[in-house]
Amino acid sequence: MTTRLEAGTKAPAFTALDQNGKSVSLADYAGKKVILYFYPAAMTPGCTTQACDFRDSLSSLAASGYVVLGVSKDTVAKLKKFEEHDSITFPLLSDPELTVHNAYGVYGEKSMYGKTVMGVIRSTFVIDEAGVLTHALYNVKATGHVASLRGKLGL
């Protein structure tokens, strides 16, 4: 099992390609507040619900100074389809080698339909302007997560 991160620690640096094939690094957002969320697979029911919730909350999150980045192990091509199919308006990052997933401790054993399997643990991290984690939320639910997160952030 990978090590889980905790609030108060420095967010691991990363670079990944977005749905347009553009290189995106955490360093690109230095001085900004970032909501970095990991989801198992694009274009599946729960992941679509979660992405659309973030999409629909994007303007109010941006008004509070937050940017949203989604990360999955999907290919750039699949993320592009996801963006187009569901009108996703924020960067979706491709991490097929699980480099970013492992740095954040979101790939490992999880329970699925009563069985223990290896996979992506749906998780969200809030990173402050200095690059420090203010929230490290593992095993979040897709439905209602954005509303819960807004509550934790006082929005």
Protein Blocks (a to p, Z undefined) as FASTA:
>chain_A
ZZdddehiacdddddddfkopacdfklmgoiacdddddfbghifklmmmmmmmmmmmmmm
mmnopacddddfbdfklmmmmmmmnopabdcdddfkommmmmnopaccddeehiacdddd
dddddddfkopafbdcehiafehklmmmmmmnoZZ
